[in-house]
Amino acid sequence: MTGFAQLFQFDAGHPALPGHFPGQPLVPGVLLLEQLALALRAWRGQRLVSVPEAKFVAPLRPGESARLELTPTAASASRAHFRIERDGTLLARGVIEGEA
């Protein structure tokens, strides 16, 4: 099975942003995880059940575009590697697991 990729961004008016670092808003990691769940559903029709590995290495700010990539793992049809990048800069990476 081939991988999956999509672009996304969060508007500065998103309801999760007020209070999340006032004056220096950052997109919360939970919103990035939500994008992973939506991507897994679109790619494989699976519901996200766990995130056994995740590393957030750089922030995403409101209005910035990011690219999410999912690639299959050799070990399991229910697991996938993920990467989220902005202009070639790694923002997050890890492994997600969908329903079997």
N, C-alpha and C positions, 0 to 999 in steps of 0.2 A: 504494500500500500504506500502511496506517495504521501508527502507531507501536506501541510495546509499553511497558508499565510494570509494575513489581513492587516489593514491599517486601521487605526482608531485614534481618537482624541477625546478629551473631556473639555467641555466649555467651562469658562470661568464661572458661569452661573449654576453649575451642578450643585445640588443640595448637600452633597457630602463635603464640599470644600470650606464653607464658612467655619471658622474655628480650628481648622487643620493648618496650623502654623500661620496665624494672622499676619498679614503684611508680606509674607513669603509663602503663598499657598503652594502646596504639593498635592499631587494626586495620591490618595491613600493606597497602600498596598492591597487592601481588600477590593478596591475597584479594579486593580490589575488582575487579581484572581477571578473576579467576576467576568472579565473579558476572556480569560482562559476557559472558564466554564461555558461561555457562549460559543467560543470557537470550537471546543470539543464537541458540543452538540451539533454545530453546523458541519463539522468534518466527519464525525463518526456516528452521530446520532446518539451519543452516550452522555449520561449525566455524570458530572464530576463528583467523585466520592472521596478523594483524598489528594493531598499534596505532600508526598513523602519527602520531597526535597525542594527547597526554594532558597534562592540567594538574591536579595535585592541589593544592587551595587551602586546605583545612581538614581537620582530623583527624576520624575516626570512632572512637569508643571502644566497647569491648565492652558489649553490652546496649542500645546505642542503635539505634533503627530508622532505616533509610535508604530512600529511594525512588530507584530506577534507572529511567531513561527512555531508550529507543532510538527514534530517528526516522530515516526514510530520507533519503538525500541525493539531490539532483537529478542529480548527476553519474554515479552508479554504483549498480547494484543490489546490489553486494557490499559497499558501504560504508554505515555508519550513524553518525550523531552520537549521543553519549551524554552524559547528565548524571546525577550522583548527588547527591542533596540530603538534608539532615536538617532537618526542621521549617522548610523554606524557605531554609535556608542551603546554598549551593553547596559541595560537598565536592570534586567532580572533574567534569571535562568533557573532551571530545575526540572523536576519530573512531576507529572500529574497522573492520576489514575482515574479511569472512568469505570462505569458499571461493566461487569464482565458479560 
